[in-house]
């Protein structure tokens, strides 16, 4: 039925999710592509266009009946033009005219949005953000990305970079961050930074429990190993959890006070391990805000592995910003 089918593409550095669905989120077809990049943005975008075309063929849906295609991708990007500027995890991508290319190949309107913003939209519409009018969603993955819903609308900011909560300074002159600054929240709570911290502490003999779980292989040390050590009651892992919660609660308290939010939705490591993190995090956030703000609702994300597909579909329903 014309106008009632949408497609979505969620682009990651190592995998892509492409999906075809009805407007209310009823998924018709979905495909995941692993190790999909070919080292050239033109060839990469051709792969994405072919994936959407194949989904339409499999569902017996004509491309002309697709109302729009939404693309969720890591920034920096310009949602007005659909140009992806220089994403760190996509080789050969620089000033990529993603929207223009896909519109020409598919013949349907294409919307492009930052993946953290898209994740916020997805949790707000389909997940843990339902019913809230003002919320923040944090990815808590390799880095710390954020998306803001304010007064029932996605808030992008003056430079289309709102929600960079991972790069708020929480420790003066603290650990270096991948962005070039120091003391950022991401430098203490991002997955890549956590893995680096774990390896440093193993190398100096301060994290024997982590070393044992990793089997003496430093390359195997990831936040998942840390979570396993927490569950085993390892003293080092528990102490690091205390630091993690302390830093994250400081950052979240700033956002709550600045924006008067009613809900915080946390993804990835907290979404998969709410029993380990949510209770102390809620307590510390509430200790760091005014009494009038202590009803802020801190939740784990609900969509889990469904987040990429729903994020891209939510983007398909957006109109690009005019300025």
HELIX and SHEET records of a PDB file:
HELIX    1   1 UNK A   41  UNK A   58  1                                  18    
HELIX    2   2 UNK A   63  UNK A   65  5                                   3    
HELIX    3   3 UNK A   98  UNK A  106  1                                   9    
HELIX    4   4 UNK A  115  UNK A  126  1                                  12    
HELIX    5   5 UNK A  165  UNK A  167  5                                   3    
HELIX    6   6 UNK A  186  UNK A  189  1                                   4    
HELIX    7   7 UNK A  191  UNK A  203  1                                  13    
HELIX    8   8 UNK A  208  UNK A  214  1                                   7    
HELIX    9   9 UNK A  218  UNK A  220  5                                   3    
HELIX   10  10 UNK A  223  UNK A  231  1                                   9    
HELIX   11  11 UNK A  235  UNK A  259  1                                  25    
HELIX   12  12 UNK A  269  UNK A  272  1                                   4    
HELIX   13  13 UNK A  274  UNK A  287  1                                  14    
HELIX   14  14 UNK A  291  UNK A  293  5                                   3    
HELIX   15  15 UNK A  304  UNK A  306  5                                   3    
HELIX   16  16 UNK A  307  UNK A  316  1                                  10    
SHEET    1   A 5 UNK A  27  UNK A  34  0                                        
SHEET    2   A 5 UNK A  15  UNK A  22 -1                                        
SHEET    3   A 5 UNK A   5  UNK A  11 -1                                        
SHEET    4   A 5 UNK A  66  UNK A  73  1                                        
SHEET    5   A 5 UNK A 110  UNK A 114  1                                        
SHEET    1   B 3 UNK A  77  UNK A  78  0                                        
SHEET    2   B 3 UNK A  83  UNK A  84 -1                                        
SHEET    3   B 3 UNK A  96  UNK A  97 -1                                        
SHEET    1   C 5 UNK A 153  UNK A 155  0                                        
SHEET    2   C 5 UNK A 146  UNK A 150 -1                                        
SHEET    3   C 5 UNK A 135  UNK A 138 -1                                        
SHEET    4   C 5 UNK A 263  UNK A 266  1                                        
SHEET    5   C 5 UNK A 297  UNK A 300  1                                        
END                                                                             
